[in-house]
Amino acid sequence: MAHAIEMDDYDLRRAARHRADYQVIVESKIYGDRKVHIINISAHGFMIDNNADFDRGDRVELRLPVVGRIEAHLIWSVENRAGFQFERVIRLPDFMDLLKSVAPRRG
């Protein structure tokens, strides 16, 4: 019988992350709408560098290019940085297209 492989927080932390430079509005039931700056992203989550409000466990909803609306929750926070985990994994083809929209601009 096949068993699903569960990834723990450490495995998710090691997932391939890609640099990003993307401003997006996140919606929170507690804090309302907030603009955040995503500085890296993976198929499992993202990191922001301007966290002023969110605490561990807080849930947000955001709209990303290609992916559309997706929910995430805060896993960790240090100073103004915070890491969020998506509620679902982004499929690889969609993730590759997403990277084109959120990657830092060159030149």
C-alpha positions, 0 to 999 in steps of 0.5 A, a space after each residue: 500500500 502506498 503512503 503519502 510522503 509528508 513534508 515537515 517544516 524543515 523539508 519545506 524550508 529547504 525547497 528551492 526558493 527563487 529571488 523575487 521583487 513583487 508588491 502585492 496586497 494581502 487580505 487578512 481577516 484581522 488586519 484588513 488589506 496590507 501591501 507586502 513586498 515578496 523577496 523570495 518565493 517557492 512552490 510552497 511559500 514566500 518571504 516578505 521583507 516589510 512585515 509590520 503586523 502579522 504574527 505566527 499562524 496568521 492567515 492571508 489571501 493574495 492574488 498572484 499572476 498565473 496562480 490567481 487567489 491563494 491562501 497562506 499562513 505565517 510560519 516564522 517572523 524575524 524583525 521585519 521579515 516573515 515566511 508564509 506557507 501556501 495552503 496548496 502547492 503551486 503546480 510546476 508549470 504554473 510556478 515556472 510561469 509565475 517566476 517570469 512575473 515576480 522575478 527581479 528586473 534586470 538592468 
